[in-house]
Amino acid sequence: MSERIANAELAAKVMSADEAAEFVNHGDKVGMSGFTGAGYPKALPAAIAAKAKTAQGAGGEFKIDVFTGASTADAADGVLAEANAIGFRTPYNSDRTLRGQFNQGEAHYSDIHLSHLGQQVQQGFFGTMDVAIIECTKINEDGSLVPSSAVGNNVEYADAADRIILEVNSWQSLNLEGMHDIYAPEQLWDRTPIEINDVGDRIGETFQRIDLSKVVAVVETDDADRNTSFKEPDDVSKQIAANFLQFLEDEVAAGRLTYDNYIMQSGVGNVPNAVMAGLLDSKFENITAYTEVIQDGMLDLIDAGKMTMASATSFSLSPEYAEKMNEKADFYRQHIILRPQAISNHPEVIRRVGLIASNGLIEADIYGNVNSTNVSGTKVMNGIGGSGDFTRNAYISSFVTPSVAKDGAISCIVPFSSHIDHTEHDAMVFVTEYGYADLRGLSPRQRAEKMISVAHPDYRPLLREYVERANELGGHTPHDLATAFEFHTRLAQTGTMKK
Amino acid sequence: MSERIANAELAAKVMSADEAAEFVNHGDKVGMSGFTGAGYPKALPAAIAAKAKTAQGAGGEFKIDVFTGASTADAADGVLAEANAIGFRTPYNSDRTLRGQFNQGEAHYSDIHLSHLGQQVQQGFFGTMDVAIIECTKINEDGSLVPSSAVGNNVEYADAADRIILEVNSWQSLNLEGMHDIYAPEQLWDRTPIEINDVGDRIGETFQRIDLSKVVAVVETDDADRNTSFKEPDDVSKQIAANFLQFLEDEVAAGRLTYDNYIMQSGVGNVPNAVMAGLLDSKFENITAYTEVIQDGMLDLIDAGKMTMASATSFSLSPEYAEKMNEKADFYRQHIILRPQAISNHPEVIRRVGLIASNGLIEADIYGNVNSTNVSGTKVMNGIGGSGDFTRNAYISSFVTPSVAKDGAISCIVPFSSHIDHTEHDAMVFVTEYGYADLRGLSPRQRAEKMISVAHPDYRPLLREYVERANELGGHTPHDLATAFEFHTRLAQTGTMKK
């Protein structure tokens, strides 16, 4: 029995991925581990894809419904999508092939808040969950699991599924043990408070209990997560980060923040990384994070003693930082807690701790409505992820974005967002390389002025033209509906939103 | 000293409304009690309006910023608006004159979630609060207040304001004492759980403590709330109610609800009243409500023994039911709790108790995005109220609406909502007189089919036409942005959304 499979009953169920895939059938609802390219099953998806191709080659059908934590990798969503084996998918996805299938109407995608999906599965909104496929670091003697680099919806999927397939990945460091805080909230109608008052509070166990009788297969793997490097921040990212830090400084000056109570939530990407680099040299101390994913910049802040505690549900690290994590997990687990996404993203806890949310966007409109998901209102990119969970309940919700995309052909500030994922009621502050627009307490007409002030100078005249035309038509939220999407229709016709 | 002013220090500050209005100055930020036409100050607003007219008549300026619980009445928002004395207003408003000023850009309106405003005031998002004007039923010997028919943001306003003016309204029944549960959550960054696990849990005190040294005036009044009668439900309302009850029955059949755990949240109006009438004859028992306002139908359900407990922040009763409440408050307070709106609408508690939200709308689009606030995207009606608080965190969120408005000239289901207050990520079920559309777990293309099935038959071909055109252009969320608002532009040009 290997060191990583310490339970005899489960050790007896070790088999190949192809053998395990026999437990996955056409039409199954499959809950998979995996969040932002970490902790996803490495072997089963390819084996299921092969089974699908065989079935399809013989003239049969083979499609499954895939539920995950968030995005996975080529080895999971990628191979399944290539095999046309996904009929339905939720929640967040970043796989290009699969995204193409959503946009062609070939696969169904339901874009659900990351904090909501687990409970919706448990509440039976999707019917019966057939299989859970869960990666773990180790199986303990009692059959409980040491989770790997992401927790995601593993608790809910293992609880709800009829059958469980485990992948034990020896690439994951055994030192991850102790980093997780596995807690399952009470179910309806017996719910009680989630007793996290501070980012670092632990309320659960370091392992995941499962019903051993449901485990049909255990598969051994030894594969790295999809760790991708970040680009060095460019000048625009650095300027956005500087403006965001100026906003924090101004909040301190206004008495709404002090240098030692900044609680960070941060989306993933180059701008957030630039913000974290900026924080290294800032006056902010004892920074904590209540967020979804642990990024390189947070490890730097922890190493520098600037960040004392980070709570998340997964890692999203570059290959070098993933290696560092695996080597020094015993150190980092004093400063990092990985929780189920139902908890990392729970509105109750987010509201209570009082964090400053900071997420990217596709576009925002002059009144502060945000499109995070659908390019030109139609083609889905990745999904809303946790941005709704955080934006809706943050102490202060902010969005950070370059003012333009595609070399200036696209303005990220438009007259009317072509899809709306966050409304004017939730979005407070917008930061671009031209400054920040603080919309708190403003009426729509006042908001438009602020938003235009942080738009790219090339687009300010066009936005002002729209506002003047709209104001002539009047209303609390002035719009000229006949031309509200003129930026988008011009882009479609000419390749640029510019006139 | 009157029976209702039992504190000597405050009894010494009794004066006329005109005298009290001297404590309210041009430019002041004024937090007023009042929620859905209950518990608003009856005397001060007219006195302030008179002061404003005098100042304006002398060539001076006089405008105040008005913060309330929600809507008030002619005697509050109405008289101030008529005097052009409101520069800024938040959150919910139903006064026609004031609404007109918002839509003309003459007064600034910021449409904030009802659960958010109190904390935003405390957090300093609006600067310093100058005056709080609070109606109460009685002043206790120790100076604490027995609240009246609404609690609203009274705790936050009295705490944040430099000066407090009290109105003691002897129209309010002394038997209301004991009905309230006044609890102020801990402030950032020391927040702890709000320990309400069941609708009927009490966590606070029956009175409101205030800083007596801040009280500058006490004014005595004897005036009824703005109680308005409901219309008898018409056939359409009855059919919508029947379809909503069918939805509940189907949830029971699916195992997602039982006859004794329906927790109601309900918007105000004829359809909700018809639903409550339908519940009287249904199999549902031990109904509870975790909602904003106590309506006639809830008293009927309590009288019939069908509803065991209702939690809200105010009454919105017809004159006859208001009279009944004042006579039988000692009975009703065993079944009714009035809380601060920060608690009645708190995401944490809403999510925990597991309620079924049911609110009205202006329009929804084929993908399930909801406009609750701005007619044709521009003219604000009343504001988002608590619909966002409940929709975002409900167990199941539903919207109830007639399929058409203005004798069929307006379809309440459109290709693209002209303003979006609730997104596809939050809205689950839509009920019209033609049935219900359950969008849970569906992709946008599937959602469109469901939504069109509950649209008015006159508009289904037009909606199908749009969907076909949009599908040809493709995308996960198919749209033809050039014509996405064609229903609205046609209405503006021809007076009807019909072709």
Chai-1 contact restraints between the chains, C-beta under 6 A:
chainA,res_idxA,chainB,res_idxB,connection_type,confidence,min_distance_angstrom,max_distance_angstrom,comment,restraint_id
A,F102,B,H476,contact,1.0,0.0,6.0,A-B,restraint_1
A,N103,B,G475,contact,1.0,0.0,6.0,A-B,restraint_2
A,N103,B,H476,contact,1.0,0.0,6.0,A-B,restraint_3
A,G105,B,R445,contact,1.0,0.0,6.0,A-B,restraint_4
A,H108,B,S443,contact,1.0,0.0,6.0,A-B,restraint_5
A,Y109,B,S443,contact,1.0,0.0,6.0,A-B,restraint_6
A,S110,B,G441,contact,1.0,0.0,6.0,A-B,restraint_7
A,S110,B,S443,contact,1.0,0.0,6.0,A-B,restraint_8
A,H113,B,H425,contact,1.0,0.0,6.0,A-B,restraint_9
A,G124,B,R256,contact,1.0,0.0,6.0,A-B,restraint_10
A,F125,B,R440,contact,1.0,0.0,6.0,A-B,restraint_11
A,F125,B,G441,contact,1.0,0.0,6.0,A-B,restraint_12
A,F126,B,G441,contact,1.0,0.0,6.0,A-B,restraint_13
A,L188,B,G354,contact,1.0,0.0,6.0,A-B,restraint_14
A,W189,B,N261,contact,1.0,0.0,6.0,A-B,restraint_15
A,W189,B,G354,contact,1.0,0.0,6.0,A-B,restraint_16
A,R191,B,R352,contact,1.0,0.0,6.0,A-B,restraint_17
A,T192,B,N197,contact,1.0,0.0,6.0,A-B,restraint_18
A,P193,B,P193,contact,1.0,0.0,6.0,A-B,restraint_19
A,N197,B,T192,contact,1.0,0.0,6.0,A-B,restraint_20
A,R256,B,G124,contact,1.0,0.0,6.0,A-B,restraint_21
A,N261,B,W189,contact,1.0,0.0,6.0,A-B,restraint_22
A,P347,B,P347,contact,1.0,0.0,6.0,A-B,restraint_23
A,P347,B,R351,contact,1.0,0.0,6.0,A-B,restraint_24
A,E348,B,E348,contact,1.0,0.0,6.0,A-B,restraint_25
A,R351,B,P347,contact,1.0,0.0,6.0,A-B,restraint_26
A,R352,B,R191,contact,1.0,0.0,6.0,A-B,restraint_27
A,G354,B,L188,contact,1.0,0.0,6.0,A-B,restraint_28
A,G354,B,W189,contact,1.0,0.0,6.0,A-B,restraint_29
A,N374,B,T477,contact,1.0,0.0,6.0,A-B,restraint_30
A,G377,B,H479,contact,1.0,0.0,6.0,A-B,restraint_31
A,G377,B,L481,contact,1.0,0.0,6.0,A-B,restraint_32
A,T378,B,G475,contact,1.0,0.0,6.0,A-B,restraint_33
A,T378,B,T477,contact,1.0,0.0,6.0,A-B,restraint_34
A,T378,B,H479,contact,1.0,0.0,6.0,A-B,restraint_35
A,K379,B,G475,contact,1.0,0.0,6.0,A-B,restraint_36
A,V380,B,H476,contact,1.0,0.0,6.0,A-B,restraint_37
A,I384,B,H425,contact,1.0,0.0,6.0,A-B,restraint_38
A,G388,B,H425,contact,1.0,0.0,6.0,A-B,restraint_39
A,R392,B,R392,contact,1.0,0.0,6.0,A-B,restraint_40
A,I420,B,I420,contact,1.0,0.0,6.0,A-B,restraint_41
A,I420,B,T423,contact,1.0,0.0,6.0,A-B,restraint_42
A,D421,B,T423,contact,1.0,0.0,6.0,A-B,restraint_43
A,T423,B,I420,contact,1.0,0.0,6.0,A-B,restraint_44
A,T423,B,D421,contact,1.0,0.0,6.0,A-B,restraint_45
A,H425,B,H113,contact,1.0,0.0,6.0,A-B,restraint_46
A,H425,B,I384,contact,1.0,0.0,6.0,A-B,restraint_47
A,H425,B,G388,contact,1.0,0.0,6.0,A-B,restraint_48
A,R440,B,F125,contact,1.0,0.0,6.0,A-B,restraint_49
A,G441,B,S110,contact,1.0,0.0,6.0,A-B,restraint_50
A,G441,B,F125,contact,1.0,0.0,6.0,A-B,restraint_51
A,G441,B,F126,contact,1.0,0.0,6.0,A-B,restraint_52
A,S443,B,H108,contact,1.0,0.0,6.0,A-B,restraint_53
A,S443,B,Y109,contact,1.0,0.0,6.0,A-B,restraint_54
A,S443,B,S110,contact,1.0,0.0,6.0,A-B,restraint_55
A,R445,B,G105,contact,1.0,0.0,6.0,A-B,restraint_56
A,G475,B,N103,contact,1.0,0.0,6.0,A-B,restraint_57
A,G475,B,T378,contact,1.0,0.0,6.0,A-B,restraint_58
A,G475,B,K379,contact,1.0,0.0,6.0,A-B,restraint_59
A,H476,B,F102,contact,1.0,0.0,6.0,A-B,restraint_60
A,H476,B,N103,contact,1.0,0.0,6.0,A-B,restraint_61
A,H476,B,V380,contact,1.0,0.0,6.0,A-B,restraint_62
A,T477,B,N374,contact,1.0,0.0,6.0,A-B,restraint_63
A,T477,B,T378,contact,1.0,0.0,6.0,A-B,restraint_64
A,P478,B,T378,contact,1.0,0.0,6.0,A-B,restraint_65
A,H479,B,G377,contact,1.0,0.0,6.0,A-B,restraint_66
A,H479,B,T378,contact,1.0,0.0,6.0,A-B,restraint_67
A,L481,B,G377,contact,1.0,0.0,6.0,A-B,restraint_68
A,L481,B,F485,contact,1.0,0.0,6.0,A-B,restraint_69
A,L481,B,H488,contact,1.0,0.0,6.0,A-B,restraint_70
A,L481,B,T489,contact,1.0,0.0,6.0,A-B,restraint_71
A,A482,B,T489,contact,1.0,0.0,6.0,A-B,restraint_72
A,F485,B,L481,contact,1.0,0.0,6.0,A-B,restraint_73
A,H488,B,L481,contact,1.0,0.0,6.0,A-B,restraint_74
A,T489,B,L481,contact,1.0,0.0,6.0,A-B,restraint_75
A,T489,B,A482,contact,1.0,0.0,6.0,A-B,restraint_76
